[in-house]
Each structure stands twice: as structure tokens, then as C-alpha cells.
Amino acid sequence: MGNNKTILGEVWDFLRVRKKWWLLPIIILLIMTGALIIFGQSSALSPFIYALG
């Protein structure tokens, strides 16, 4: 129980230990896409975000 890690810490350890650096851009793009969807729903910038797509 003393070794509590966040999800981000677990992913970082996985990438570092197993040398799967090619996964890092995919993970970053998924996070950015999720953030764009969340912020695009209830933001004053949503008309500009939808114009990009």
C-alpha cells in the first residue's frame, strides 16, 4: 500500500523500462484530442474549434 503511483507515473515507468518510446506521441495525441473535446463542448472558443475540423 505504500507504493501508490498515479496513472501517469505507471505509464512513464512502463515506457522507461520497456523502451516503448514510440507510444509516447500516440499517448500525447490522445490526451490532446480528449482535452479538445472537453474544452470544445462548453467554451466560448467552440465555434473556432469546430471551424478547424
LINWO-V327259 format. One record per residue. N is the residue number from 1. RES is the residue in three letters. PSI is psi in whole degrees, 0 to 359 (* if undefined). D_LAST is the distance of its C-alpha to the last C-alpha in whole Angstrom. Layout:
n = <N	N>
res = <RES	RES>
psi = <PSI	PSI>
d_last = <D_LAST	D_LAST>
This chain:
n = <1	2	3	4	5	6	7	8	9	10	11	12	13	14	15	16	17	18	19	20	21	22	23	24	25	26	27	28	29	30	31	32	33	34	35	36	37	38	39	40	41	42	43	44	45	46	47	48	49	50	51	52	53>
res = <MET	GLY	ASN	ASN	LYS	THR	ILE	LEU	GLY	GLU	VAL	TRP	ASP	PHE	LEU	ARG	VAL	ARG	LYS	LYS	TRP	TRP	LEU	LEU	PRO	ILE	ILE	ILE	LEU	LEU	ILE	MET	THR	GLY	ALA	LEU	ILE	ILE	PHE	GLY	GLN	SER	SER	ALA	LEU	SER	PRO	PHE	ILE	TYR	ALA	LEU	GLY>
psi = <340	350	62	125	150	170	321	320	321	318	318	316	320	313	320	317	317	2	45	57	340	343	339	314	326	316	318	317	321	319	317	321	318	318	321	321	316	313	335	341	322	46	157	345	359	323	326	325	317	333	336	330	*>
d_last = <45	45	43	40	36	33	30	29	32	33	30	31	34	33	31	34	37	36	34	31	29	26	25	24	21	20	21	19	16	16	17	15	12	15	15	11	12	15	15	12	14	17	16	17	13	11	10	9	7	5	6	4	0>
